[in-house]
Every structure is written in C-alpha cells, then in structure tokens.
C-alpha cells in the first residue's frame, strides 16, 4: 500500500473510529494495523491528528532518582579538575589512589567517602557532562621528512603487543606558536609501550646532536633498559647520529610510514596529555624558557604522570558488522605496571614506590602550577617576551594537566 492509499484509509477509518464503541475501536485498530503495518500506538496518534489537527504530547522523560549527594559529586568534580580532567574509568582509580590526600584536602564525611568509592564511571560521566566541553584545540605538527638512511631503517606499522618494558615510541612537539620562523623550543617526548612510562626533555631547535643528547640523558634515568625505538620520518630522528648511537648499543630502530600518524598512536596521545595540554601552543625561543621547561619535565611532571596518573591499555577490538567495540584493561599507573614486570630495574622501582608514599598529589600540584605560571611569562611573540595576564587558580587547574612537583630526583647510583 502506497502513501496516498494509506492516507485515504486513515481518513476514512478516523470517521468510523470517532463514532465507534470501545469494543469496535479495538477491531478498527486491528484492521488499520493489518492493512498499513502501523503499530497500534502510532495508528492511534495518526487518527487523533486527523481528528483534532494536533499531535499527541510526548510523555515527559522519567526523572532519575538522585542517589549520590551533591557534596559527593562536588568532591569528585574538584578532584577531576585537579587531576587534569581524566576519563571516568581512570578517575575512579584516582579516587582510590589519592584517597589519603583527598581526606586531608577536602575532609569528606564517611558517607561521602563511601559514595565516592562506590560510584560507577558511567554515573561520573553523567555528573560531569556539562564540564567536558573545554580545551579542545587541534594539534598541528612541524615534522619535516628526513631524506637520509630510510633504506636502512625499517618501517613498522603493525600494532604493538609487547609485555616487557624497553620498547619506545618517540616524537617531538614544537613550541613555535603561530610563527614557525627562526629557532624555537621543541619537547622531545618518548613513551614505553608495555608500561606507558613517559619521559620528556626540551631543547632549543631540533638538531641531530641535541636529540641524541636528550635521548642519552633520558635513557640513564629510565627504570628499565631500552631495547627498541620507533619514530616518525622527521629529520631529527632519521639521521646518522641517532642511527649510529642505536647501532653501537644494540638498540633496535624502526620508523613509521610517512604521513601516517596512526603508526605512532601511543606517542601522539602522550604529546597531547604530557606536553600540549600542559604547556599550550605558545612560542618559546629563549634558553631561559627551555631551562624552565626542563625543570618541569625532569622533576614534577614525570613524577605526577608516572606515579599518580593511571592509564588504560587496549586489549582487543571486537568488530560486529560496522561497529567496533574496544576492550581495555584495568587502569593502572605506569609505576604499578612496571612493578609487575620482571625486566624492570628493581632498585629504581623500589625507590619510586617509597617516593610515592611520601608525596601528596595536591601539594605537588600547587608547586607545578607556580612553575607553569613562570613558564608562561617566558613565552615570546615576534622574538620578544610578553607578559601573560594573571589567571585565577581555578583557570590554571582547568587549563593544565594538573602535574605534581617534588625536589626528588632519582640518584645516579640507582
């Protein structure tokens, strides 16, 4: 039955329906549904529309009874902002891991504390729905292909399935602002695939020697031995200096396909969470700014991200038709993952475990915010330093990745 025929049938049936008894109306609806294939409720709505010219009012949505108190959600929101707006699954682990510091800072009642530990990630998403539309800026890179040694460095494009530490992805983040001319700071970033451990160091420019020196310095402080590295095709990586350095130390060296950022998905994510989300998109082109960035990276940021920020790892992806379902493991901090891996350095792991017990994440966050305020004052525009306007503590908390600060550094003897 075509649309015109259904319309004529509904108009004729509506006259009978208005004059029929209750029993007859049921029979008329059966005839209409059999002829048109309509659902009974839809047929009633169409008949009422023909009779009155007005559509049926939809039922108001059922209101969900509030189980969690407002003060519980307020504490969760504050911790979420301080922790850098993490995913709700990670936030649930943070609420448990940071509980001693939360008690000291917010002094929640026992009932609020029980609700805070009981709340599900989905309920956290609903509670924070109105707060998640911030800090969405697209990241543009400054990678230039390196023409040399491509035939000697193999391409790696398959997914990582490593269960031991030491397999690293690396990349650089340019701090050039809106002007890519001249010499400016770059953050050299690397992450371990198995444990998600991250280290960062800043340098003025992308010189081949500078990258090798930064990689050598970072390797000495890693709590595991470097086995393999994987980079993009930038000239700061595809060069004789880094290739020789890795070859002399039996370190595997692979690269991604040109213009395929998904091949380096792990480090691309860390570029956002560990560098861009914290430092921003401003230009830094002075030695003072580089020194301030390295002071942040070498002490506070690495402790916060590796000791206090849990992350998840993709276990498998299940495809059903056109839909993909991703399954992740339980959120863990990089330190907790390394503690269960036999190839990690036990002395350094023990040192970091003791260090975490002595740190308060909220106290360290305040210190990192002060350092970031100093870094922002060193930003440049057209080669001249400019002063950043004063911002409130709340704005700082929302704009950063909520990093910790601590004067502790791993002793060289470890």
C-alpha positions, 0 to 999 in steps of 0.5 A: 500500500502506497502513501496516498492509499494509506492516507485515504484509509486513515481518513476514512477509518478516523470517521468510523473510529470517532463514532465507534464503541470501545469494543469496535475501536479495538477491531478498527485498530486491528484492521488499520494495523493489518492493512498499513503495518502501523503499530497500534500506538502510532495508528492511534496518534495518526487518527487523533491528528486527523481528528483534532489537527494536533499531535499527541504530547510526548510523555515527559522523560522519567526523572532519575532518582538522585542517589549520590549527594551533591557534596559527593559529586562536588568532591569528585568534580574538584578532584577531576579538575585537579587531576587534569580532567581524566576519563571516568574509568581512570578517575575512579582509580584516582579516587582510590589512589589519592584517597589519603590526600583527598581526606586531608584536602577536602575532609569528606564525611564517611558517607561521602567517602563511601559514595565516592568509592562506590560510584560507577564511571558511567554515573561520573560521566553523567555528573560531569557532562556539562564540564567536558566541553573545554580545551579542545584545540587541534594539534598541528605538527612541524615534522619535516621528512628526513631524506637520509638512511630510510633504506636502512631503517625499517618501517613498522606499522603493525600494532604493538603487543609487547609485555616487557618494558624497553620498547619506545615510541618517540616524537617531538612537539614544537613550541613555535606558536603561530610563527614557525620562523627562526629557532624555537623550543621543541619537547622531545617526548618518548613513551614505553609501550608495555608500561606507558612510562613517559619521559620528556626533555626540551631543547632549543631547535631540533638538531641531530646532536641535541636529540641524541643528547636528550635521548642519552640523558633520558635513557640513564634515568629510565627504570628499565633498559631500552631495547627498541625505538620507533619514530616518525620520518622527521629529520631529527630522528632519521639521521646518522647520529641517532642511527649510529648511537642505536647501532653501537648499543644494540638498540633496535630502530624502526620508523613509521610510514610517512604521513601516517600518524596512526603508526605512532598512536601511543606517542601522539596521545602522550604529546597531547596529555604530557606536553600540549595540554600542559604547556599550550601552543605558545612560542618559546625561543629563549634558553631561559624558557627551555631551562624552565621547561626542563625543570618541569619535565625532569622533576614534577611532571614525570613524577605526577604522570608516572606515579599518580596518573593511571592509564588504560591499555587496549586489549582487543577490538571486537568488530560486529558488522560496522561497529567496533567495540574496544576492550581495555584493561584495568587502569593502572599507573605506569609505576604499578605496571612496571612493578609487575614486570620482571625486566624492570630495574628493581632498585629504581622501582623500589625507590619510586614506590617509597617516593610515592608514599611520601608525596601528596598529589595536591601539594605537588600540584600547587608547586607545578602550577607556580612553575607553569605560571613562570613558564608562561611569562617566558613565552615570546611573540615576534622574538620578544617576551610578553607578559601573560595576564594573571589567571585565577587558580581555578583557570590554571587547574582547568587549563593544565594537566594538573602535574605534581612537583617534588625536589626528588630526583632519582640518584645516579647510583640507582 
